[in-house]
Amino acid sequence: MTTAILTINAGSSSIKFALFRAEAAALDELTRGQVEGLGAKPRFAATATGGKVLAERTFAAGDVATHDAALRAILDFLDTSFGAERIVAIGHRVVHGGVRYAEPVAVDDAVMAFLSSLNPLAPLHQPHNLSAVAAARATFPEAIQVACFDTAFHRAHSWVNDTFALPRQLYEEGVRRYGFHGLSYEFVAEELRSVAPHHAAGRLVVAHLGNGASMCALQGGQSVGSTMGFTALDGLPMGTRCGQLDPGVVLYLMSARGMGAKAIEDMLYRQSGLKGLSGLSHDMRELEAAGTPEAMQAIAYFVARIRRELGAMTALLSGLDALAFAGGIGENAWRVREQVCAGFEWLGIELDEMRNRESQTVISSDRSRVRVFVIKTNEERMIARHTKRLALG
């Protein structure tokens, strides 16, 4: 029997997983997949390395209605298909580590209690993250559970990039800019060290564009600024989240519309972004295919905010050497990349049309002073690397 590391990434309506052989220095991936559509039309799919489909199944809504049930479906698949692998460590994506955690940590009861106290800071993600941790601890009591944080990559920000202009006591209490998507940014930075070490060591902006979207400014491979702040609402508009918002809007909703905290939370997290603007969908593929005026306006706003933040990130870095796109939209939506980069020739960005349409690794032209990349992010592999280092040495 060989040993393996399992990674679990529990979101609001899905659980992603991957299984890696622990003995392999490069962490050979055995399988990956997800249960998606929780609460609507649950669907399970798993593939082997190279994309070969190992399992597909659609459930009735009541059969896999909870994250615990989804995790059980995943474990049943692993037991049936990879029963010879002994899972010795499980790495979990946990969105928020607060001020306390700037590195992955082995999970015990005290860690769980602290992380649960952060649920209000990431209500769309943290409770589901921790539910998966609790279920995995119960199912694999002898395995080491490792929490890997999306906030950790940003914890070295300077004070001016970490604070709000609020009474200082609030900063001391933890009301500050945390930044998110850190596991994705960390993976992209490591990949670029192999693909283009000179650019990875320079002034880099990474745009993680997906259902959740943000941008990060990196200097020498380290995060120096993020578009996300205290919660995962800030910065770019997202699939269902609003992005940057004048706080006066929240006050207006409370005073003039009589809305309570829960109703506002639901609007800002689940009814806004691309979905709210288009009145149609949070999915970029559906919006591009629909072509309605509202869908096109939603995309235009999404692009405009990315362009605005690219300018801000460039100012933060005092220049730009490279731009990298990652995430489901960043990796696949060539029209979005084209619109983001259009008109930035003054900054030194020039795309190659064919490279961009084919989503090649380098999509900038040979004349472009700023190198533009498409990097397929792999948060699961980043989690597995951290888990192996912490649990197995």
VONU-430795 format. One line per field, with one value per residue (C-alpha): residue number from 0; chain; x, y, z. Coordinates in steps of 0.2 Angstrom, whole numbers, plus 5000, padded with zeros to 4 digits. Example, Ala and Ser with C-alpha at 12.3 -4.5 7.8 and 13.67 -1.06 7.14 Angstrom:
BEGIN
seq <- 0_1
mol <- A_A
X <- 5062_5068
Y <- 4978_4995
Z <- 5039_5036
//
This chain:
BEGIN
seq <- 0_1_2_3_4_5_6_7_8_9_10_11_12_13_14_15_16_17_18_19_20_21_22_23_24_25_26_27_28_29_30_31_32_33_34_35_36_37_38_39_40_41_42_43_44_45_46_47_48_49_50_51_52_53_54_55_56_57_58_59_60_61_62_63_64_65_66_67_68_69_70_71_72_73_74_75_76_77_78_79_80_81_82_83_84_85_86_87_88_89_90_91_92_93_94_95_96_97_98_99_100_101_102_103_104_105_106_107_108_109_110_111_112_113_114_115_116_117_118_119_120_121_122_123_124_125_126_127_128_129_130_131_132_133_134_135_136_137_138_139_140_141_142_143_144_145_146_147_148_149_150_151_152_153_154_155_156_157_158_159_160_161_162_163_164_165_166_167_168_169_170_171_172_173_174_175_176_177_178_179_180_181_182_183_184_185_186_187_188_189_190_191_192_193_194_195_196_197_198_199_200_201_202_203_204_205_206_207_208_209_210_211_212_213_214_215_216_217_218_219_220_221_222_223_224_225_226_227_228_229_230_231_232_233_234_235_236_237_238_239_240_241_242_243_244_245_246_247_248_249_250_251_252_253_254_255_256_257_258_259_260_261_262_263_264_265_266_267_268_269_270_271_272_273_274_275_276_277_278_279_280_281_282_283_284_285_286_287_288_289_290_291_292_293_294_295_296_297_298_299_300_301_302_303_304_305_306_307_308_309_310_311_312_313_314_315_316_317_318_319_320_321_322_323_324_325_326_327_328_329_330_331_332_333_334_335_336_337_338_339_340_341_342_343_344_345_346_347_348_349_350_351_352_353_354_355_356_357_358_359_360_361_362_363_364_365_366_367_368_369_370_371_372_373_374_375_376_377_378_379_380_381_382_383_384_385_386_387_388_389_390_391_392
mol <- A_A_A_A_A_A_A_A_A_A_A_A_A_A_A_A_A_A_A_A_A_A_A_A_A_A_A_A_A_A_A_A_A_A_A_A_A_A_A_A_A_A_A_A_A_A_A_A_A_A_A_A_A_A_A_A_A_A_A_A_A_A_A_A_A_A_A_A_A_A_A_A_A_A_A_A_A_A_A_A_A_A_A_A_A_A_A_A_A_A_A_A_A_A_A_A_A_A_A_A_A_A_A_A_A_A_A_A_A_A_A_A_A_A_A_A_A_A_A_A_A_A_A_A_A_A_A_A_A_A_A_A_A_A_A_A_A_A_A_A_A_A_A_A_A_A_A_A_A_A_A_A_A_A_A_A_A_A_A_A_A_A_A_A_A_A_A_A_A_A_A_A_A_A_A_A_A_A_A_A_A_A_A_A_A_A_A_A_A_A_A_A_A_A_A_A_A_A_A_A_A_A_A_A_A_A_A_A_A_A_A_A_A_A_A_A_A_A_A_A_A_A_A_A_A_A_A_A_A_A_A_A_A_A_A_A_A_A_A_A_A_A_A_A_A_A_A_A_A_A_A_A_A_A_A_A_A_A_A_A_A_A_A_A_A_A_A_A_A_A_A_A_A_A_A_A_A_A_A_A_A_A_A_A_A_A_A_A_A_A_A_A_A_A_A_A_A_A_A_A_A_A_A_A_A_A_A_A_A_A_A_A_A_A_A_A_A_A_A_A_A_A_A_A_A_A_A_A_A_A_A_A_A_A_A_A_A_A_A_A_A_A_A_A_A_A_A_A_A_A_A_A_A_A_A_A_A_A_A_A_A_A_A_A_A_A_A_A_A_A_A_A_A_A_A_A_A_A_A_A_A_A_A_A_A_A_A_A_A_A_A_A_A
X <- 5000_5007_5004_4994_4990_4972_4967_4950_4943_4926_4916_4899_4891_4905_4919_4935_4947_4964_4974_4993_5006_5015_5031_5034_5046_5035_5019_5012_4993_4982_4965_4956_4937_4923_4905_4897_4879_4875_4858_4853_4858_4873_4885_4901_4915_4933_4947_4965_4980_4979_4960_4954_4936_4936_4918_4903_4887_4872_4862_4845_4845_4840_4853_4868_4861_4875_4893_4895_4885_4896_4912_4905_4902_4920_4927_4916_4924_4942_4939_4932_4945_4961_4958_4976_4982_4983_4979_4991_4988_4974_4977_4962_4960_4954_4950_4954_4968_4966_4981_4987_4992_5004_5009_4999_4995_4991_4973_4968_4953_4961_4965_4947_4940_4950_4946_4927_4928_4933_4917_4909_4924_4921_4903_4902_4917_4924_4910_4910_4929_4928_4914_4925_4939_4928_4921_4939_4945_4931_4933_4953_4957_4975_4979_4987_4975_4983_4974_4982_4976_4971_4976_4993_5002_4997_5002_5019_5010_5017_5006_4999_4993_4986_4976_4960_4958_4948_4951_4967_4960_4950_4966_4973_4957_4960_4950_4963_4966_4969_4969_4963_4967_4984_4986_4983_4995_5008_5006_5007_5023_5031_5026_5034_5050_5051_5044_5052_5063_5068_5050_5045_5058_5052_5037_5022_5003_4993_4974_4965_4949_4935_4918_4929_4941_4955_4972_4989_5004_5020_5038_5052_5038_5031_5014_5014_4996_4979_4963_4953_4952_4944_4933_4932_4919_4932_4940_4934_4916_4914_4902_4889_4899_4899_4917_4922_4907_4905_4901_4887_4877_4876_4870_4857_4851_4849_4841_4831_4827_4825_4836_4844_4862_4857_4847_4862_4874_4864_4863_4882_4888_4875_4865_4877_4892_4890_4874_4866_4872_4867_4851_4855_4870_4886_4895_4906_4903_4884_4886_4897_4885_4869_4875_4861_4864_4864_4876_4888_4887_4891_4906_4911_4910_4920_4934_4934_4937_4951_4959_4957_4965_4979_4984_4983_4994_5007_5008_5010_5025_5032_5031_5027_5037_5024_5006_4999_4981_4974_4958_4943_4940_4958_4964_4950_4941_4952_4940_4941_4960_4960_4948_4958_4975_4968_4975_4989_5002_5008_5012_5021_5008_5005_4996_4999_4981_4984_4994_4980_4966_4975_4978_4997_5008_5015_5002_5011_5019_5038_5038_5029_5040_5028_5027_5010_5006_4992_4996_4984_4983_4983_4978_4976_4995_5000_4990_4998_5015_5012_5004_5018_5031_5021_5015_5029_5044
Y <- 5000_5017_5033_5048_5066_5072_5090_5097_5114_5117_5132_5138_5126_5114_5103_5101_5087_5080_5065_5065_5051_5056_5047_5055_5070_5079_5074_5064_5068_5052_5060_5076_5081_5089_5089_5104_5112_5108_5114_5114_5100_5091_5083_5072_5071_5064_5063_5056_5065_5070_5072_5054_5053_5041_5044_5055_5056_5067_5066_5071_5087_5078_5064_5076_5091_5095_5097_5082_5071_5078_5073_5056_5054_5059_5047_5033_5036_5036_5020_5011_5018_5021_5010_5004_5022_5026_5044_5050_5069_5080_5098_5110_5127_5138_5156_5166_5164_5181_5190_5175_5163_5168_5150_5133_5125_5108_5108_5104_5109_5126_5130_5125_5136_5151_5149_5147_5164_5171_5165_5183_5189_5176_5170_5163_5151_5149_5139_5127_5126_5121_5109_5099_5100_5093_5079_5074_5074_5062_5051_5050_5052_5046_5058_5075_5089_5104_5121_5131_5150_5161_5176_5170_5175_5193_5195_5204_5219_5236_5245_5258_5243_5234_5247_5257_5276_5271_5273_5264_5253_5244_5240_5233_5222_5215_5226_5227_5222_5204_5200_5183_5170_5168_5150_5154_5168_5158_5144_5156_5165_5148_5143_5159_5155_5140_5148_5165_5168_5186_5192_5182_5192_5208_5219_5207_5209_5193_5194_5179_5180_5168_5167_5175_5188_5199_5205_5205_5216_5205_5211_5198_5185_5192_5200_5219_5224_5216_5222_5212_5219_5215_5202_5194_5207_5221_5225_5218_5213_5194_5181_5186_5198_5217_5221_5239_5248_5265_5261_5274_5262_5250_5265_5269_5252_5251_5268_5271_5253_5246_5232_5221_5214_5197_5204_5216_5202_5191_5205_5209_5191_5182_5193_5206_5206_5198_5190_5206_5217_5205_5199_5183_5173_5173_5163_5172_5159_5161_5180_5180_5168_5177_5194_5204_5222_5219_5204_5215_5229_5217_5211_5229_5234_5219_5223_5242_5238_5226_5240_5252_5240_5236_5255_5255_5240_5247_5263_5253_5244_5259_5251_5234_5220_5206_5203_5185_5179_5165_5157_5151_5167_5172_5156_5154_5170_5177_5191_5197_5197_5206_5220_5221_5224_5235_5253_5249_5250_5266_5255_5243_5229_5222_5206_5194_5190_5172_5168_5176_5166_5150_5154_5150_5153_5169_5179_5195_5200_5199_5218_5220_5228_5220_5201_5194_5176_5164_5152_5138_5140_5124_5128_5109_5106_5121_5114_5097_5105_5114_5099_5088_5100_5102_5084_5074_5085
Z <- 5000_4995_5004_4997_5001_4998_4996_4999_4993_4999_4992_4994_4981_4977_4984_4974_4978_4972_4977_4976_4979_4994_4990_4974_4975_4962_4970_4956_4954_4954_4951_4954_4953_4961_4967_4960_4960_4978_4982_4964_4952_4961_4949_4952_4940_4942_4930_4929_4925_4906_4907_4906_4914_4928_4934_4931_4940_4941_4958_4962_4972_4988_4987_4989_4997_5009_5010_5021_5008_4994_5004_5007_4988_4985_4998_4991_4974_4981_4991_4976_4963_4974_4989_4989_4993_5012_5015_5028_5027_5021_5015_5016_5007_5021_5015_5031_5043_5051_5058_5067_5053_5039_5036_5034_5051_5058_5064_5081_5092_5097_5078_5073_5087_5081_5063_5067_5075_5058_5049_5049_5038_5025_5026_5009_5011_5029_5036_5022_5023_5041_5039_5027_5039_5053_5042_5036_5054_5059_5044_5044_5063_5060_5046_5049_5044_5037_5034_5020_5020_5005_5016_5021_5005_5008_5027_5023_5016_5022_5034_5021_5010_5025_5034_5032_5037_5052_5071_5074_5087_5074_5065_5081_5083_5066_5054_5040_5022_5021_5003_4996_4982_4990_4986_4967_4967_4976_4963_4948_4956_4957_4940_4933_4941_4930_4914_4915_4930_4925_4925_4940_4950_4943_4944_4941_4942_4942_4938_4945_4936_4939_4949_4962_4955_4962_4957_4966_4964_4966_4968_4968_4970_4985_4987_4990_4986_4983_4976_4990_5007_5024_5016_4999_4993_4989_4972_4956_4952_4952_4948_4961_4972_4970_4971_4977_4984_4992_5010_5009_4998_5013_5024_5011_5010_5029_5031_5015_5011_5028_5024_5038_5038_5032_5017_5012_5014_5002_4990_4990_4990_4980_4969_4963_4951_4934_4939_4946_4931_4918_4926_4918_4924_4934_4921_4908_4895_4896_4895_4880_4871_4876_4869_4876_4880_4898_4897_4886_4899_4913_4904_4900_4918_4923_4910_4915_4934_4929_4918_4932_4945_4933_4933_4952_4954_4941_4951_4967_4959_4951_4934_4926_4919_4917_4918_4921_4919_4929_4935_4924_4915_4914_4907_4894_4890_4876_4872_4890_4890_4873_4880_4896_4887_4872_4873_4885_4872_4882_4896_4885_4883_4866_4863_4849_4842_4838_4854_4864_4855_4857_4876_4874_4889_4882_4873_4871_4855_4852_4853_4869_4883_4896_4894_4896_4902_4904_4918_4923_4941_4952_4970_4974_4970_4980_4995_4993_4993_5009_5017_5012_5019_5036_5038_5031_5031
//
